[in-house]
């Protein structure tokens, strides 16, 4: 037992150090390796834990799970990464809920406190699982719209209250019946679905982060039930990190968590799309855009989800290198909620080989837009919308944005004239110094590269 506890402690140290290294793009990859080594240690030492059995089933499950993760991880496109994160996170919550179900059915939760923690872990894990499945369906395009109906929040509250009541029955009964336990899990799963259904796509980065925190918390609770130190520490670390990230994401949108979960922002155009916009959309040809950037002293590139959809990150970096060869200073500006998951744009640019010292977050670069000759916006929308600073009636009012409107010229690569993912019209596109270059991001950037080479 001393050896087992020592290895669990070593695994916990690797988890924490790995998470620390993930905080910087330069060390993030090694951080993942460190945390993975910790998980491998914890898994191997668990196999020799006293009382373990069913090794054949365990090894089969480990083999199948490892192969599926390896194969899907190799094939997944960067545009599909958000939904993969969502579904894998949901699997973690589902695993915690399954552990709780087994322990509750066996009645081996180590007393009233263990039963309470087991029920809490089951509730949170089940909510994380079913909610993450809905998030995956939305991000994957399988569920096109947010689902809303009359008295929806009242129904959600009733289902949550039912889940709590059934959970209390499970805790208070020394040997709860299978019917009560099954009903408890069904209510928890239903609440997870109902919780995620009305949330719009623009809020998905925050929701994914929140469900990640739920999964960590569920794993920690089940660790207490199983008296497994590795699960307790890993779950606590994941839960704390997910909670902090959720708060940071909500702050970046200037919206409290309750507003994300219970408001109707982010799914349809609604009244915001009907808002009167002064000015007109002014198109520009790639050749004209290339000339502006070639003779600029400083260019800031703002990537968004459109860049990910077009898989244009490699072309964008090629364009940036060509501009730098001509003496143009090029920087990349990243908004915390750009894309469909936390850090989405950072991952894309890292994949293309963009040096970390050229990538800046909102606070680092916002003061530089006023001295920038050209800002190139590729596929971003809501994160550069100046209405967030000017219109108190806008749903995004108060949300910190990238000050692209302050640069001398703005070029926007856009597939069409539609509103952003949140359904809110972008006033940046109508400013006098903004020009729109229409088309698929990869094709447009390829044309920009071609023209830059000829100038």
N, C-alpha and C positions, 0 to 999 in steps of 0.2 A: 504493500500500500504506500510505503514511503516513496518508492520509485515512481509509482503512478502519480502521486501528488507532485513530485518534483518535475516530471515531464509535463504535467498540466500547467505548472507554473512557468516552465520554459516556453510552452506554447502561448500562454497569455502574454509573456514578454514579447514574443515575436508578433503577435496580433497588434499590440500597442505600438511597437516600433514600426511595423509595416504601415499602420494607419498614419503615423507621424510622417513617414516618408512620402505617403500619398498626397500630402498637403502641398508638395512642390512638383511642378511638371518635370523638373530635372531628375527627381528621385522617385517619381510615382511608379515607374515600371519595377524598380528593385523593391519598392514597398509592397507591391502585389506579390512578388516572389517570396518575400519574407513572411507575409501573412499566410500565403499558401503553404509554406513550410511549416508554420505553426499549426495549421489545420491538419496537415498530413501527420505530424507528431501526435496531435490529440486523437486522431482517428486510429492510428496504429496502437497507441497505448490503451485505448478503450477496448480493443479486441482481446487484450489479455486481462481485462478487469475481472475480478472474481464474480462468478454467477453468470458470465456471458455464455450464450449458447446459440444454436441455429446458425452456425458459421457458414454453412452452404448458402442459406438465404441471404445472409449479410454480404458475402462475397459476390453473389450474383447481382444484388442490388447496387453494390459499389461499382461493379464492372459495367453494368448497363448505364447507370447514371454518369459515370466518368466518360464513357464513349459518346453518349448523347451530347454531353456538354462540350467535349472536344470537337466533335463533328459540327455541331451547330455554331460553335465559336469560330471555327475556321471559315465557315461559309457565309456567315451573316454579313450583310452589307452595312456600311456605316449609317445609312438612312434607316435601317431597321434596328439599330442598336437600342433606341429607347424602349421599343416594345419587348426586346429580349431582356433588358434590365427589369422591366415591369413584371414579366412572367417568371423570371428566375427569383426575383424578390418574393413574389407570391408563393412560389414553391417552398421557400424558407418558412413563411408563415404557416403554410399548409402542413409542413413537416412537424412544426411545433404543436399544431393542433392535433395531429395524429398521435404524437407522443402522449399528449394530455388525454386523448380518448382512451388509449390503451391503459394508462395508469388509473384513470377514473373507473373504467370497467373492472379492473383488477382490484380496485380498492386499496392500492398500495401507494397512497400519497403522503404517508408519514404524518397522520394526524390532521386536525382541523386546519392548521396553518398551511400544511402541504396541500390539502384539498382546495383551500382558497386560492393559493398561488397557481395550482393546476387549472382551476376553473378560469382564473383571469388570463392565464397564458392561452388556454383554449379559445376564449372569447376573442382576444386580440389577434391571435394567429389565424383564426377562421375569418375574421373581418379583413385582415391583410390579404389572405388568399383570394377570397371572392372579389374584393375590391380591386386587387391587382389584375385579376382576369379581365374585369371590365375595362380597366385602364389599358391593358394590352389590346383588347378588341378595338378600342377607340383609336389608339396610336397606329394599329395595323390596318385601319380603314374598314374593319369588319362591322363596326358600329359607327354610322356616319354622323349621327346627331345625338345631342344630349336628350335624355328622356325626362320629360316633366309632365306632371298632371296635377289636378286640383288636390289640395290638402296633402301634398307629398311629404312635407316636413312633419306633419302630424302622424302620418303613417310610419315614417322613419322612427319617430320618437316612440310610438307604440311598439314597434318591432324590437327596438333596443331595450325598452322596459321589459318586454316579454323575455328577451334573452337574459337580462339581469335576474329576473324572477326565477327562471328555470335554473340559472347558474347557482342562485342562492339555495334552491332545493337540492341541487347536486352536492353542495358544500355541507348542508345541514344533515343530510342523510348519510349514515355510516356506510351503507351499501346501496347507492342509488341504482334504480332499475335502468335497464337498457333503454326503455322508452323515454324516460326523462332525459337521459344523456343525449340520445339521438335528437329529441326535440330541441334541446339546448343548442346543439351544433347547427341544426337547421335554421334556427332563429338567428344565430350569429352569422351564418353564411348569407342569409337573406338580408341582414342589415348591411353587410359589406357591399352587396350588390346595389341595394337602394341608396347607400351613401355615395357610391361612385357614379350612378346613372345620371344625375342632373349636372355633374361638373363638366364644364366646357373644356375644349382642347387647349385653350390658352393657359389654363391653370394646371395642366398635366405635370409640368416639372415639379411643382410644389406637392402635388398629390403623390407622385412617385416617391419623393423624398419622405413624405409623411408615412406612407405604407412601409417604407424601409425601416423607419423608426419603430413602427408597430411590430415588424418581424423581429427586430433585435430585442425588443421588450418581451415578446412572447417566448423567445428562446431563453432569455435570462430567467424568466419565471419557471420554465420547465427544467432548467438547470438546477434550481432550488429543489424541485420535486424529486429529481433523480440524484440529487446531491453530487452533481457533476461540476467541478470547478471550471473546467474549460468552457462549458456552455454558459455558465453564469458570467464569466468575464467577457467572452466573445459577444454574448447577447447584450451585455451592458454597454460595451464599447460601440457596437453597431447602433444600439438604441440612442445613445447619447449623441453620436455623430449625426445620425439621421435627424434627430430633434434640432440640433444646432443648424444643420443645413436647411431644414424646413423653415426655421425662423429667418435665416439669411435670405432665402428665396422670397419669402413673404415680404420681408423688408424691402427687397429689391423691387417689388411690385407695389410697395406702399399699401399693403392690404393685410389686415389681421387674418390669422388662420381661419377663424370662424367665418369670415367673409368669403374665403375661398371655398369652404365646405358647404355653406348654406346660402350663398347668393347665386344669382343667375348670370353672372358675367362670364364671358368667354366661350359662348357656344353659338350665338346667332347675332345677326346684325342689330336687330331691335331698333330702339330709338336712336342709338348712336350712329347707325348707318344713314339715317335720314337727316342728319345734321347738315346744315348749309355750309358749303365750303367755298370760299372766295378764290378766284384765280382759275387757271386752267392747267390741264396736263400738257406738258411740252416734250415732244419726243426728240431724240437725238440719234444720229447714226453712229455705229461703232467707230468709224474713221474720225469723226469730230471728237468723240470721247477720248480716243487714243491721243489725239493732238493735245487736248487739254492736260492730260496726265504727263505726257512726255515733256512738256515745257513748264511743269509745275516744280516748285522747290520742295514741296511736302505733300504727300498723299496718305490719307488714312483709309484703310479698307475695313468695312463693317460687314462681317459675314452673318448670315441668318439661315433659317431652315431651307430656304430655296437653294442655297449653295449645297446643302446636304442632299437634297432630292436630286439635283443635277450631277452630284458627285464631281463638283468642279474644283475641289480644294487643291488638287495638283496643278491645274491650269492657273489658278489664282496665284499660287506661289511662283510659277514660271513667269507670270506677268510681273509680279513684284521684283523678281530678280532682274528682269530686263530693264525695269524702271530704275533700279538701283545702279545698274551699269551705266545709265545715262546721268547719274548724279542726283537722282530724286530720292529724298528720304521717305521711306515707306514704313508705316506701322499698322498693326492690326488692333482693332478695338472690340472687346468682347463684353456684352451685357450679361449679367448673371443669369437671366432667364431666356437668353437667346437659344433657339432650338427647342427640342422636345424633352430634354432631360438636363439636369445639372452638369455643366462642363461639356456639353455636346460639341460646341464650337471649338473648344480647346483640343478635344480629342481629334476632331477632323483636321485641324491645322497641324497637330503633332504628326498625324499619319502622313501628311504631305511633306513633312520635313521642315516646317517653318521653325526657325530658331526661337527658343523660349523668350529671349530678350527682345523680341519684336512684337510680342503679344502682351497687351495691356488691358486691365479691367477698367470698369467705368470710372472709378475714383482716380485712377492713375492718369487717365488720358483726357478726361472731359475738358480740362482747361486748355488743351492744345488745339481744339477744333477751331477756335477763333483765329489762330495763326496758320491754319491749314489752307492750302490753295484748292485742293480737290478732295472731297470725301466720296469714296466709291462704296455704295451700299449694294450688297449682293444678297438678295433673298430675305432681307430683314424688313420688318414692318413696324410692329407695335413698339419695339425698343428704341426707335428713332422718331416717334410721333410727337411733334412739339405741342400737340393739344394737351398732353399730360401736364404741361406747365401753364397753360393759358385758359382752359375751360373747366371751371368747377363742376359743371354738369356732366363731364365725360366720365365714363366708368374707370378710366385709367388716370384720372386727375391725381396729381401728387406722386405718381410712380416715377422714380428717377430714370431718366433716359439718357442716351448718348446724344450729346449736343451737336449732331451732324448739321443741323440747320444753321449753325453759326459759322460754318466754313464758307469760303468765298464762292465755291462752286460745289454742287452736289450732283453726282451721277448715280442713278438708281437702275440696277439691272433687275427687270421684273418680267414675269411671264405674261401677265395680262393687267387689266385695269381693276381687278377685284380688290376688295378690302383684305386686311390681314386675317390671321387665324382667329383673332378675337372678334372679327366682324366690325371693327371700328375703322372708319375712313382715316387715312393718314394725311394730315395737312402738309407734311413735308413735301409731298409730291406736287403740290400746287404752288409752291413758292416760286418767285421770279427767277431765282438762281438755281433751280433744280431742273434737271433734264432726265427723262426716262429712256433707257435703252431696252427695248422690248425683246424678249426671246428667252429660250432656255439658257441658264447661266453658263453651262459649259460651252455651248456654241458661241455665245456672245463673247465670253472671255477669250476663246480661241481666235475670234475675229480681232479682238483688241490686240492680242499678241502678234498676229499677222501684220496689223497696221503699224504697231510700234517698231517692228523689225525693219519696216520700209522707211521710217522717218529718219 
